[in-house]
Amino acid sequence: MNSNQALRLLNDLTPAQFLAVYWQKKPLLIKNAIPGFTGLLTPEELAGLACEDEVQSRIVQKKNDQWTLSNGPFDEADFSRLPNKDWTLLVQSVNHFLPEATDLLSQFDFIPHTRLDDLMVSYAPDGGGVGPHFDSYDVFLLQGQGKRLWRISEQTDLSLVEGAPLRILKQFDTSQEWLLEAGDMLYLPPQIAHWGIAVSDGSEDCMTYSIGFRAPKHQELASEFLGFMQDRLHQNLTQLDGIYQDADLALQAHPAEISVQMINKVSENLNKIQWSDDDVGQFLGCYLSEPKQHIVFVPNKKMALKTFKEKLSKSDLTLDLKSQMLFLKDTFFMNGEAVNLHQATAHHLKTLADTRYLPQTLLLDENLVSVLHEWYMAGYVHFVQ
């Protein structure tokens, strides 16, 4: 993304100014963020995605002040039974199925890929929405076709409606509201209560593009990291060689009591387990690039390594839409797997990770060609047709 695009997208703020003043701090309304933007797909195309088995989708309705939630996949009969208002269709991870969605996400490259979650697209007739709520992640709400009224609140009361299938706030006190039209965008940091309501004059229903940025919980990170370190300790336990020893064992009044002496000895031994910033970095690379459980990659047709290398010198390479690629120094993480490469050739993979695209090139490093070939066979990368 060039600097002019960034300035337009952020309402003439530089990315550095946006990060310093707004990111995770306060909302920002951006009128005409993407001039001429009316969306990437039609309502019918979005509904078609919601009918696919591998796509995560939901329909939220409000009837007689009661909220209902249905999970996809759906079929034509499901849509034919819906009323003319007060419902919404939500489709997750549209960027996994639509190349244009990946291009849209690239405009937000001023936020690291480690934080990007996905692009969710919603469709709603008049009155549709998911009710007043708050999120635990950052989100840019980009309006496609139609209009949506956004209300935000500064309230600290985040109590929820009991028994509702969604996290609906019991009360909502509007502090500001804006009517977003095609190309307008609203940034919201975590924990800001908000309420989006589709507004239709009968000619065009509402479609909103939500660019979400993940924020893992501290407890989740800690739990996953300890599991990661357990695997690494199994590979190298020399620091814990030996057995428990107590040549200085003293008599105890109660033989069933766990002694302070034993606790101290075991604690001293466990304190030998240490981790470094590199361990944390390796964990984050694997964890943050790990595909979600429902994601499946389709392997490419078998291709001999020699044939692959020849084609690599004539054709461009691109990441699969579902692939997540990160790097730390000269270690590269592809969909949860780590690969180390020599610094002299690592710049090729940094280009692929940053841009999701690798121009045709003569790669003389056999190890790098072998890695790309493995990823190609797994369906992680593809040749551009």
C-alpha positions in Angstrom: 0.0 0.0 0.0 1.4 3.4 -0.9 1.4 6.4 1.4 -1.4 8.2 -0.5 -3.7 5.1 0.0 -2.9 5.1 3.7 -3.6 8.8 4.1 -7.0 8.4 2.4 -7.9 5.3 4.3 -7.1 7.0 7.6 -8.8 10.3 6.9 -5.5 12.1 6.1 -3.8 10.7 9.2 -0.4 9.0 8.7 -0.3 5.4 9.9 2.1 6.5 12.7 -0.4 9.2 13.8 -3.3 6.7 13.8 -1.3 4.2 15.9 -0.3 6.9 18.4 -3.6 8.6 18.8 -6.4 6.1 18.1 -5.2 2.5 18.0 -6.6 0.7 21.1 -7.5 4.1 22.5 -10.6 5.7 21.0 -12.9 5.4 18.0 -12.3 7.1 14.7 -14.9 7.9 12.0 -13.4 8.0 8.5 -15.8 9.4 5.8 -15.1 8.3 2.3 -12.2 6.1 3.4 -12.3 4.1 0.1 -13.9 6.3 -2.5 -16.2 4.4 -4.8 -16.2 1.3 -2.6 -19.6 -0.5 -2.7 -18.4 -3.9 -1.8 -16.7 -7.0 -3.1 -19.6 -9.3 -3.7 -23.4 -9.2 -4.1 -25.9 -10.3 -1.5 -26.6 -13.4 -3.6 -22.9 -14.3 -3.7 -22.6 -13.9 0.0 -25.7 -16.1 0.5 -24.0 -18.6 -1.8 -20.9 -18.7 0.4 -23.1 -19.2 3.5 -24.4 -22.4 1.8 -21.0 -24.0 1.6 -19.9 -26.6 4.2 -16.5 -25.2 4.8 -17.7 -21.6 5.4 -18.6 -20.4 8.9 -21.9 -18.4 8.8 -24.7 -17.3 11.1 -28.1 -15.7 10.8 -29.2 -13.5 13.7 -32.9 -12.5 14.0 -34.8 -10.3 16.4 -38.5 -11.2 16.8 -40.8 -9.8 19.6 -37.7 -8.5 21.5 -36.2 -12.0 21.4 -32.9 -12.8 19.7 -32.3 -16.1 17.8 -29.2 -17.5 16.3 -28.8 -20.1 13.5 -25.6 -21.5 12.3 -24.8 -22.5 8.7 -24.4 -24.0 6.2 -27.8 -22.8 5.0 -29.9 -23.5 1.9 -32.3 -21.5 -0.3 -35.3 -22.6 1.8 -33.6 -21.1 4.9 -33.4 -17.7 3.2 -36.9 -17.9 1.7 -38.4 -18.1 5.2 -36.8 -15.0 6.4 -38.9 -11.8 7.0 -38.4 -8.5 5.2 -36.5 -6.9 8.1 -34.8 -7.3 11.5 -32.3 -10.0 10.6 -28.7 -10.3 9.4 -26.4 -12.8 7.7 -22.8 -13.0 8.9 -20.1 -14.8 7.0 -16.6 -15.2 8.5 -13.2 -15.4 6.8 -14.4 -14.2 3.4 -10.7 -13.6 2.7 -10.2 -17.3 2.6 -12.5 -17.6 -0.5 -12.3 -14.3 -2.3 -8.9 -13.0 -3.7 -10.3 -9.5 -3.8 -10.8 -9.7 0.0 -7.1 -10.4 0.5 -6.4 -7.3 -1.6 -8.7 -5.3 0.6 -6.9 -6.5 3.8 -3.5 -5.5 2.3 -4.7 -1.9 2.7 -4.4 -2.4 6.5 -0.8 -3.6 6.4 0.1 -0.8 8.8 -1.1 -3.3 11.4 1.1 -6.4 11.7 -0.1 -9.6 10.2 0.3 -11.2 13.7 -2.8 -9.3 14.8 -5.0 -9.8 11.7 -7.9 -12.2 12.2 -10.2 -12.1 9.2 -12.7 -10.3 7.0 -16.3 -10.8 8.1 -19.0 -9.7 5.7 -22.6 -9.1 6.8 -25.8 -8.5 4.9 -29.0 -7.1 6.5 -32.3 -5.6 5.4 -33.8 -2.7 7.3 -33.4 -3.0 11.1 -30.9 -5.9 10.9 -28.0 -6.2 13.2 -26.6 -8.2 16.2 -27.8 -5.8 18.9 -25.8 -3.7 21.3 -22.6 -5.4 22.3 -18.9 -5.0 22.8 -15.9 -6.9 21.4 -12.6 -7.9 22.8 -10.7 -7.1 19.6 -10.0 -4.1 17.3 -12.2 -3.7 14.2 -12.6 -1.5 11.2 -16.2 -1.4 10.0 -16.2 -0.6 6.3 -19.6 0.1 4.7 -20.3 -1.5 1.3 -23.6 -1.0 -0.3 -26.5 0.6 1.6 -26.3 2.4 4.9 -25.8 1.5 8.6 -26.4 3.6 11.7 -23.7 3.1 14.2 -24.2 4.0 17.8 -21.4 3.9 20.4 -21.5 4.3 24.2 -19.1 5.3 26.9 -20.9 3.2 29.5 -19.0 1.0 31.9 -22.1 -1.3 32.6 -21.4 -4.3 30.4 -24.0 -6.6 32.0 -25.6 -9.0 29.4 -29.1 -10.2 28.6 -29.5 -13.5 30.3 -30.3 -16.5 28.2 -29.6 -14.7 24.9 -27.6 -16.7 22.2 -25.4 -13.6 21.7 -23.6 -11.3 24.1 -26.3 -8.6 24.1 -26.0 -5.7 26.5 -28.9 -5.3 28.9 -28.8 -1.5 28.6 -27.2 0.8 26.0 -26.7 4.6 26.5 -25.8 6.2 23.2 -23.1 8.8 23.4 -22.5 9.3 19.7 -24.0 8.0 16.4 -23.1 8.2 12.7 -24.8 7.1 9.6 -22.3 5.3 7.4 -22.7 5.2 3.6 -20.7 3.3 0.9 -17.0 3.8 1.4 -17.2 5.2 5.0 -15.4 3.4 7.8 -15.5 3.4 11.6 -12.6 2.1 13.7 -13.4 0.8 17.2 -10.9 -0.3 19.8 -11.7 -3.2 22.2 -14.4 -2.9 24.9 -16.3 0.0 23.3 -20.0 -0.7 23.4 -21.6 -0.3 20.0 -24.7 -1.0 18.1 -25.0 -1.2 14.3 -28.5 -1.0 12.7 -29.1 -1.5 8.9 -31.0 1.4 7.4 -32.7 0.7 4.1 -35.0 2.9 2.0 -36.2 -0.2 0.1 -33.8 0.2 -2.8 -30.6 -1.2 -1.4 -30.0 -3.3 1.7 -26.9 -3.0 3.9 -23.6 -4.9 3.6 -20.8 -4.2 6.0 -17.2 -5.4 5.8 -15.6 -6.0 9.2 -11.8 -6.2 9.3 -11.1 -7.8 12.7 -7.8 -7.9 14.6 -7.3 -10.7 17.1 -6.3 -10.1 20.7 -5.5 -13.4 22.5 -6.3 -13.5 26.2 -3.3 -13.6 28.5 -4.5 -16.9 30.0 -4.8 -18.4 26.6 -1.3 -17.3 25.6 0.1 -18.6 28.9 -1.6 -22.0 28.6 -0.5 -22.5 25.0 3.0 -21.3 25.7 3.4 -23.8 28.5 2.3 -26.6 26.2 4.8 -25.4 23.6 7.6 -25.4 26.1 6.7 -28.9 27.3 7.3 -30.2 23.8 10.6 -28.3 23.6 11.7 -29.6 27.0 11.1 -33.2 25.8 13.7 -32.5 23.1 16.3 -31.2 25.6 16.1 -32.3 29.2 19.8 -32.3 30.0 19.3 -29.4 32.4 17.1 -31.8 34.5 19.4 -34.8 34.5 19.6 -37.0 37.6 17.1 -38.2 40.2 15.7 -36.7 43.4 18.2 -37.1 46.2 17.8 -36.5 50.0 21.0 -37.8 51.7 20.3 -35.2 54.3 16.8 -36.6 55.1 15.6 -35.8 58.6 13.1 -37.6 60.7 9.5 -36.4 60.4 6.8 -36.5 63.1 4.2 -37.4 60.4 5.3 -39.8 57.7 2.4 -38.7 55.5 3.4 -35.0 55.5 5.0 -33.4 52.5 8.0 -31.8 54.0 9.3 -28.2 53.4 12.6 -29.8 52.7 11.2 -31.8 49.8 9.3 -28.8 48.4 12.4 -26.7 48.5 14.5 -29.3 46.6 11.9 -29.9 43.9 11.3 -26.1 43.6 15.1 -25.5 43.2 15.2 -28.2 40.4 12.2 -26.7 38.6 13.8 -23.3 38.7 16.4 -24.7 36.3 13.7 -24.5 33.6 14.2 -21.2 31.8 13.0 -19.7 28.6 14.3 -16.9 26.4 12.9 -14.3 24.2 13.7 -16.6 21.3 11.5 -19.3 22.8 8.7 -16.8 23.1 9.2 -15.7 19.5 9.2 -19.2 18.2 6.0 -19.9 20.1 4.3 -16.8 18.8 5.3 -17.7 15.2 3.8 -21.2 15.4 0.8 -20.2 17.5 -0.3 -17.1 15.5 0.1 -18.8 12.2 -1.7 -22.0 13.2 -4.8 -22.4 11.1 -8.2 -22.6 12.9 -9.5 -26.1 13.4 -12.1 -25.9 10.6 -9.5 -24.9 7.9 -8.5 -27.6 5.4 -5.9 -27.3 2.7 -6.3 -29.1 -0.6 -2.9 -30.5 -1.8 -1.7 -29.6 -5.3 -1.1 -32.3 -7.9 2.2 -34.1 -7.5 5.1 -32.3 -9.2 8.7 -33.5 -9.3 11.2 -31.2 -7.6 13.1 -30.6 -10.8 9.9 -29.7 -12.7 8.9 -27.4 -9.8 12.2 -25.6 -9.9 11.9 -25.0 -13.6 8.4 -23.6 -13.3 9.5 -21.4 -10.4 11.9 -19.6 -12.7 9.0 -18.8 -15.1 5.9 -18.3 -12.9 4.9 -16.2 -9.9 4.1 -17.8 -6.6 1.3 -16.8 -4.3 0.1 -17.9 -0.8 -3.1 -19.9 -0.6 -5.9 -17.6 0.5 -6.1 -19.6 3.8 -2.4 -19.6 4.5 -0.9 -17.5 7.3 2.9 -16.8 7.0 5.0 -14.9 9.6 8.8 -14.7 10.2 11.2 -13.9 13.0 14.7 -13.1 11.8 15.5 -16.1 9.5 12.9 -18.4 10.9 9.7 -18.7 8.9 6.3 -19.9 10.1 3.9 -21.3 7.6 0.5 -22.4 9.0 2.0 -23.4 12.4 5.2 -25.0 11.1 8.7 -23.4 11.5 11.5 -23.5 9.0 15.0 -22.0 9.3 16.8 -20.7 6.3 20.1 -19.1 5.5 20.1 -15.3 5.7 21.3 -15.0 2.1 18.1 -16.5 0.7 15.6 -15.5 3.5 14.7 -12.2 1.7 12.7 -14.2 -0.9 10.5 -15.6 1.8 10.2 -12.3 3.6 8.7 -10.9 0.3 6.3 -13.8 0.2 5.3 -13.3 3.8 4.8 -9.5 3.6 3.0 -9.4 0.2 1.6 -13.0 -0.1 3.3 -13.0 -3.5 6.7 -14.0 -4.9 7.7 -12.9 -8.4 9.3 -15.4 -10.7 12.9 -15.8 -9.9 15.9 -18.0 -10.2 16.4 -19.5 -6.7 19.8 -21.1 -6.6 19.5 -22.3 -3.0 18.4 -25.9 -3.1 17.1 -25.8 0.5 14.8 -22.9 -0.3 13.5 -24.6 -3.4 12.8 -27.7 -1.4 10.9 -25.8 1.2 8.7 -24.1 -1.4 8.1 -27.4 -3.1 6.9 -28.9 0.2 4.6 -26.0 0.7 3.3 -26.3 -2.8 2.6 -30.1 -2.4 0.7 -29.3 0.8 -1.4 -26.7 -0.9 0.0 -23.8 1.1 1.3 -22.0 -2.0 0.2 -22.0 -5.7 1.5 -20.8 -9.0 -0.3 -17.8 -10.4 -2.3 -18.8 -13.4 
